[in-house]
Amino acid sequence: MKISKVKIKEYIAKPHIQVFMVSFSICLLFFFIISKQSGSNIPPKIRAAFNPIISMENTEIKRISTGSNGFFGDMFSNSKEYVLDVKSGDSVASLLSNLGICYSEILEVSKSVNPICKLSDLKPDNDKLVVKVKPINSADAKVRTELESLEIIKSPVYKVVSFKTADGFKTVEKKLNITAELVRGEGTIAKGTSLTEIATSQNIPYNIIDKFYEIFSFDVDFERDIYPGDRFQIMYEQLYSDAGDYLGSGDVIYASLYLNSRHQEFTLYRYENEKGVVGYYDENGKGASKTLKKTPINGARISSKFNKNRKHPVLGYSRAHKGVDFAAASGTPIPAGGSGKVVFRGWLNGYGNYIKIRHNGTYSTAYGHMSRFKPDVVVGSQVKLGQIIGYVGSTGLSTGPHLHYEIIKNGVQVNPLTVKLPSIENLTKGELARFASLRDKISIQFAVLDKNFSQFAKLVDINKIDENILK
């Protein structure tokens, strides 16, 4: 049936039709608003699969910006919300005063908050404030608003909230849980590239790469042992808050490194023993950490090797060189090659500024030609592996800045690059079965994270894997 334009206008002009159309439009608008707001209730892990996760660290927050209270909040409340980015030189009192809040309220909320979080200790460019206020009529032109609530955001997973009640301000802490998502990375060293370059091209974070270097550093010299064709694999944590904010990377869970030059593969698993001590162990439960590091400064170039008959660059005649020289810029920090007690600190003939550390009844290490010592490292100090003890220099008989490093076994200098060092974290027999179970679960998780199965990776929980499927 054909309907003319005139009849259509007459039809629409009828009152009951107009009411229907207006009602339908309101319902449609209401449904749109509700559906848009309800998206915030979607679990963060599901939401993350469809939308990029926004980190507080990477989100620019304006100096002062008003927040939205939602559709109904705008209708029934005249409250406003401000996000304040704390900068150097700011005080909470001045920030709140700029919003028109009176001094008595600022003092009151400060007294409520300070037992939990001192407002004077806020960190510039890190901590943020979320302030909710409502306008008031006041004889004082500077006082324009009443404080309803104050949030001090210390991190994406921790904040302190103070809100007004009939009895004054009440302050509480709010903490979000942190969840870990496992990520797999791997690569092969190409000619003209380094392990670090290949790893960063796989978007592996720098702190994870540093950890990779650290756990293998007792067996591998990454400056000299890595060649084209060598392969690495790694599984590490990415941390998220319950709200879906990316918090950075966590721990390395699994790592392997194959060296073609040695025809040898090193494989390590993260394991926390019953006492809560975390370490890295090979597939047999042998600890990665040895008594000492072979190369205390990662990446430093060897300028002179251990040699029983070397021509001395200053004296001009041949004599034994009983350590390894690592060339580095003057002032480069020198970490202790192992944990132990400082037994000498001072000037020692051709060594210049010199430190000797006794690690146990068998091993000691020595460090020569330092520019200066760390002030708190003195004779009798107990130092830990990796603790800074001094700085590279060229004191004593030296032609340029470098570290002279010695490993001393039973009173005799040995070659740091070839000496075989015992592990110090091997698991007890009672722990081996527990470690083996976790090791197998980690291996399954790593296999699931293969690119062909990556879409299922998030469904696997290491702690819930039935180890019977391994049998």
C-alpha angles and dihedrals in degrees: 000000000000118000121198123227090246093057091048090055091048090049094051092045092065111112097231091052091051091052090050093050094048091048091048092051092050091050091049091051091046092050091050093051095046094047091049093050094044089063088080089066093061109113109261095237092055092043090050090059091063105029131042112260110244116215123207087227092061100036116094111224116198119242091252120358132166117236129217120253094199131253098295093039089060091049100049105024135050093199119130130205125213130193111210121196107210112229132187110285094023122128124198090233093057093045093051092042089055088060091057098257115149122245095243091059091046089053092046096051090045091056090051095048102039098076088062103028124007109227090210090062099058113137115238116235090012112057121063135195128218110197125189117196140164126211120253138184111250136169087222108081091208093056107073105142143044119226113238101171143350126204121193107200109202096170139342089274103038133053140152117226126197120184134178119254133174088268096048132270121342119198128202138171121239120198127182123208120250119228125195125219117195120230129192125215133175141161149163123238111245126202111279094017135096132223089251092054093049092046094049090049085060089054092247107159118249094240090055090051089050090051090050090054092046098053093048097039094097091063105023133056101207093196095057110015099059119092137167110285095034112130136210136189128189140177118196142164129261111198127219135177121233087258090060098254114149108237101183134261126320129194135334106250100182135007137173134182126189118200115199092195091061097029085228136129123207116203125183135183128196112239133175113205127217091270091057095253114142122214142152121249137181122240090277095052095257112148121247093214115086128191091265144013117246092211114028095188110057115223097009116143118244107238096176131013133213105283133168092208114030128152106242111237093218105029093043098219132092123266137144118288101210100189144029123269118218114197112220138150117279109268096029108148115252115214122205111260090222145351117283149100126302107238099171133027122166145055116333116182112264092000091070111197103015139180128190122194124194110211101179140326091297110034137052132164131212132202123198142187094029118170090216143340129250101260096230094050107090138148107298095026117137108224131190130224108280095015112140110249102169147327136272116263144144104250122145121014098350137130097202144354113300143126118252105207126191134183112203120199118191090341096310126103113242131188107276092205097056106027115117110229126199121240117248101197105054112151122249120245090254092057098044096081091050091047093048091054092051092043091057092048091051090051090053091048091050091051091050089054090062110128090250091059101030092117089065097043096097091056093065121087113191092213093053099049111119104235090202089078087069092063 
